[in-house]
Amino acid sequence: MKRLAMIGVVLGMAALGFAQSNPPASQSPAGQAAAPATPQGKRPPQAKTQPEFEAYKAAVAGTDAAALEKAADDFAAKYPDSELRVMLYKAAMQSYQRTGNSDKIIAMGRKALAIDPDDPEALVTVASELAEKTRDTDLDKDQRLEEAMKMAQKALQTVDSDVAIPANTPQTQVDAYKGQLRSFAYSIIGTLEFKKDDFVQAESDLRKSIDAYPSQPDPVVVLRLAIALDRQGKYPDALKEANHAVELTQDGTPAGQLARQERDRLQQLVNKPTTGAPPAPPADKPKN
């Protein structure tokens, strides 16, 4: 989720700028001109009063993830009806993403979704953590993976209507962000299908993930696509994707090693067929 988090921060900063340049509605001068039209999407959250807005600015100014979490909780307790609560919890969620604290990422995402259950960024962030970090030994494994699937599917339904877009945001930036959201949602769905050995459907959704944001394909998604094709016996197509995964990764990294292992296996199958059993496939759960 690294690329999504980076663009999400940019839009979040733009949203903060939107709030700073637009006084709370209750304090707007009479006859003030309407704010510039925004691209298609949801209006960014706004404060209702100046004290609420000042409290929000103080809370969001923190850089430490734990401090941001506490500030968000304190703000939500003081302003339980504020539209800005969701922005603070998403800021804490993004901060925990930078530290790799999966449990906290999920917790902050859930708090954001309790306020706005249609927020596509929070949906794909929580879904991704559930899909990638759930272990086979977890007692609630099936429940967590089912929840991840529903969240990813819902994000695809809300991405056009529920991304909060500040005024004057370039349409190219909005389109790129929505493309990333779709890409991540499809990658989560494809990963869950992959884990269920439904390689035909996984192939379809992993391709949709790559097509949704073709300028920066996720190497792990490309590798999973190669393995899904391999498991269906589509060796030439699988080799093409494995070569692509190799191009996108560095040797010595976990994904890079698996990509090269898969490429070598497929080259043997495609170029030098043998009469014996094919080489053993690589591990089927490449990590980000």
N, C-alpha and C positions, 0 to 999 in steps of 0.2 A: 504494500500500500504506500510505498514511499513516494511514487510519482503523484498519486492522488493527493497525498497530504501536502505536497509542495504547492500545487495549484490551488488547493483548498485554502491554504494560508494566504495566498495572493488575493483570492476573492474575499476572504475574511477581512483582510486589511482594507480592501476597497469598501466593504460594508461598514467598517468602522468610520472610514472617511465620509461615507454617506450620512451616517448618524451625526457625526460632528458638524457637518455642513447644513444639517436640517434640525432646527430646534424641536423639542418635544411639542406634540400637536397642541397641547393645552396652552403653550406659550408662544405660538406662532403669531406674528403680527397680522391684524385684520387686512384682508385684501392681498396677502402675499401671493405671488405667482406660484402656480403649481410646479412641483418638482419635474425635471425632465423625464420624459417617458423612458421606461426601462425596457430592455429586451424581454421577450416572452419568458415569464417565470413568476415567482412569488416576490412580493415586496419584502425587502430586508426588515428584520425586527427593529422597532424604534422604542425609545423611552417615552413614558407618558408625562414625566415631570423632570425638571432640571436636577433635583437631588438624586433621583433614580439614575439619570444619565451620568452624573459625577461619580456615583458609587460604582457604576459599571466600568467607567474608565479606570478607576483605581483598582478594581478587581482584575481586569484583563491585562493590566500593565505587568503583572508578574511573569517571570520566565521559568521558575521552578515548577515542575508538574504538580508536586504535592501542595505547594502554595496556591497554585491555580485552582486545584480541586477544593481546597478549604475556602478560598475566596468565592468560588462559585456556590458552594453550599451556604455560606454566610449571606451572600447576595440573595439567593433564592428564599432563604428564611425571612429576610427583611422585605423583599419585594416578591411575594408568592405569585403575583399575577403578571409579572413583567415579561414582555416579549423577549427581552435580552438574556433571559436565563439560558435558553438553548445555545446561544452563541458562546457563553462562558463554559458550558459543559463540553461543547465541541472544541473549544480552545484547549481545555484540559485533556480531552481525548487525543488531540493532535500532539500535545506535549508528551503524553505518555507513549505515543507512537515513536517519538524520537528516542525514547529510552528503551523501547522494546518490552514494556510491561504489559503483557497480554491481558491479565486479569483486570488491570485498571483501565485499559483501553475499552474492554467490554463494559465495565461498570460505568464509565463516563458516557459511553455511547448509549447505554440503556437509560441513563438519566436524561439525556437529550431526547431520546425517543419517547420517554414518558410525557414530555412536553409537546413534542411534534412527532407523532408516529409515522409521518410520511416523509421525513427528511431523508433524501436518498444518500447523502454522504454518510450519515450515521448508520443507515441501514447496511450499506456495503462494508463499512468499516467493521461493525460488529459481526456481520456474516462472514467476512474474511477470517477474522480471528477464530470464530467457532469452527469454520471449515478446516483451517490449517492446523490449529492447535489441539483439537479434540483427539484423544488417544483411544486406541482400540480397547484399552482396559478401563476407560471411564465408565462408571455405572450409568451415567446419563448420556452415553454416546449417541444413541438413536435420537433422543430428544434434542440434543444440541445440533446435530446435523440436519434434522428436519426443520428446526428453527432457522438455521442458516439458509436453507433452500427457500423458505418462505420469505425471508428478508431480502434475499437477492432478487427474487421474482417481483417483490413489491417495489424495489428500487427501480426496476425497469419500467414499472407502471407510473412512477411519480417523478422520474428524472426531468421530464419536460415541464411539469406543472409546479414542482415544489423546490427547485433550486432558487434560493434567495439571491436575486441579482441586483446589485447597486446600480443606480442611474449612471449612464455614460460608460458603462463597462463595454469594451469593444466586443462586437459579436463574435469575432474570431476566438477570443479568450473564452467566451461563454460556450461556444461550440466545442472547443477543445476540452473544457472541463466536463461537459455532458458526455462527450465521447469517452473520456476516461471512466466516468461513472458506469456507462454501459459496458465498457470493456471489462471492468472489474466484476460487475454483476454476472456477466456471461462466464467469466473465468471461474467464479465461485460455483456457479451451476454446473459447468463442465467438470470441475474438480470433484464435486460430490457425485456426479454420475460416474466418473472415472473410478472413484473409490468403491462404487457398487458393481464394478466390472461391466457397466453398460457402455461399452466402448463406441458403439455406433452413435448413440446420442451425445456422448462426451465429445466425439469428433465434431459434430455439428455445432455444439455450443462453444467449444474452444476456438473453432474457426470464426464464429461470430465475435468472440472476444478480440481476436486479432484484427478483424475487419473494422471493428468499432473505433479503433485507435491505431491505424496502420503505420503512422509515422514513428511510433516507439513501441514495437511489440515486446511484450514481456517474455524474456527468454525461458522462464519456467513454464509459461503457457505453451510456447512453441515446443518445448521438450515433451510436455504431457501429450500434446497433439501427435508428436512423432511416435510415442509409445502406444497411444490409442490406435493409431494406424497399424503399427507393428502387431498389436494383439489381434487385429482383424486379418492379418496376413497380407496387408497392402504394402509390401516391402518397398517398392520403388517410391511411392508417395511418402512413406515413412522416412526413407533415406533423405529425401529432399528436405523435410522438416528437421531431421536430425542435423543435417549440414547447416541449416539456418540457425539452429540452436547453438551449434559450435561457433558460428560467426558472432553470435550475440553474447557469448560467455568467455571468460578467461580460464585457461587451464589452471588447475589447482584449487579452484572454488568447487563447492559441492555440486552446483548445477553444471559447471563446466566439465567436471570429471564424468558425471552421468551422461552428458551430451556426447562426449567423445567415446564413451563406452557404447552407447547406443549406435552412434555412427559406425563404429568399427564392426559391431555385430551385423548391422544391416548391409554394410559393404560386402561382408562375407556371404550373406544370403543372396544378394542381388548379383554380385559379380563372380562369385565362386561357389555355386550351389554344391552341396555335398549330399551324399546318400544317407548319412547318419542323422542323428537328432540335431536340430539347430542349436546354436549356442544359447546358453541360458540368458533370459532377458535381464535387464538391469532392475534395480529397485524401482517400484512403481509409484513412489511418493516423493518426487523431487521437492525440495524445500526452497522457499524464497530466500 
